[in-house]
Amino acid sequence: MSSRSVYGTIILTVSRKTAASSKGLAILESYYEASDDRYIVDEITLKHRKNGNQIKIRVHNVKISWNEFEKGRIKNESI
């Protein structure tokens, strides 16, 4: 069996809970918590919502921006 790799892009909109007293502090705290110095994203696991099947995907590049909501670039919609 041959082994092949394919490359693509997955764009995730993420959120996190925070006890910060202001939006600015929440953004600062979130940048710190998910900074490159604290976490290295090597792979992610995607889990199917209905049947629970999982697949692992290797991560090659990460860009996290917590203030995109303020800039109006991402619609704040719940799933």
Secondary structure as a PSIPRED ss2 file (coil, helix, strand):
# PSIPRED VFORMAT (PSIPRED V4.0)

   1 M C   1.000  0.000  0.000
   2 S C   1.000  0.000  0.000
   3 S C   1.000  0.000  0.000
   4 R C   1.000  0.000  0.000
   5 S C   1.000  0.000  0.000
   6 V C   1.000  0.000  0.000
   7 Y C   1.000  0.000  0.000
   8 G C   1.000  0.000  0.000
   9 T C   1.000  0.000  0.000
  10 I C   1.000  0.000  0.000
  11 I C   1.000  0.000  0.000
  12 L C   1.000  0.000  0.000
  13 T C   1.000  0.000  0.000
  14 V C   1.000  0.000  0.000
  15 S C   1.000  0.000  0.000
  16 R C   1.000  0.000  0.000
  17 K C   1.000  0.000  0.000
  18 T C   1.000  0.000  0.000
  19 A C   1.000  0.000  0.000
  20 A C   1.000  0.000  0.000
  21 S C   1.000  0.000  0.000
  22 S C   1.000  0.000  0.000
  23 K H   0.000  1.000  0.000
  24 G H   0.000  1.000  0.000
  25 L H   0.000  1.000  0.000
  26 A H   0.000  1.000  0.000
  27 I H   0.000  1.000  0.000
  28 L H   0.000  1.000  0.000
  29 E H   0.000  1.000  0.000
  30 S H   0.000  1.000  0.000
  31 Y H   0.000  1.000  0.000
  32 Y H   0.000  1.000  0.000
  33 E H   0.000  1.000  0.000
  34 A C   1.000  0.000  0.000
  35 S C   1.000  0.000  0.000
  36 D C   1.000  0.000  0.000
  37 D C   1.000  0.000  0.000
  38 R C   1.000  0.000  0.000
  39 Y C   1.000  0.000  0.000
  40 I C   1.000  0.000  0.000
  41 V C   1.000  0.000  0.000
  42 D C   1.000  0.000  0.000
  43 E E   0.000  0.000  1.000
  44 I E   0.000  0.000  1.000
  45 T E   0.000  0.000  1.000
  46 L E   0.000  0.000  1.000
  47 K E   0.000  0.000  1.000
  48 H C   1.000  0.000  0.000
  49 R C   1.000  0.000  0.000
  50 K C   1.000  0.000  0.000
  51 N C   1.000  0.000  0.000
  52 G C   1.000  0.000  0.000
  53 N C   1.000  0.000  0.000
  54 Q E   0.000  0.000  1.000
  55 I E   0.000  0.000  1.000
  56 K E   0.000  0.000  1.000
  57 I E   0.000  0.000  1.000
  58 R E   0.000  0.000  1.000
  59 V C   1.000  0.000  0.000
  60 H C   1.000  0.000  0.000
  61 N C   1.000  0.000  0.000
  62 V C   1.000  0.000  0.000
  63 K C   1.000  0.000  0.000
  64 I C   1.000  0.000  0.000
  65 S C   1.000  0.000  0.000
  66 W C   1.000  0.000  0.000
  67 N C   1.000  0.000  0.000
  68 E C   1.000  0.000  0.000
  69 F C   1.000  0.000  0.000
  70 E C   1.000  0.000  0.000
  71 K C   1.000  0.000  0.000
  72 G C   1.000  0.000  0.000
  73 R C   1.000  0.000  0.000
  74 I C   1.000  0.000  0.000
  75 K C   1.000  0.000  0.000
  76 N C   1.000  0.000  0.000
  77 E C   1.000  0.000  0.000
  78 S C   1.000  0.000  0.000
  79 I C   1.000  0.000  0.000
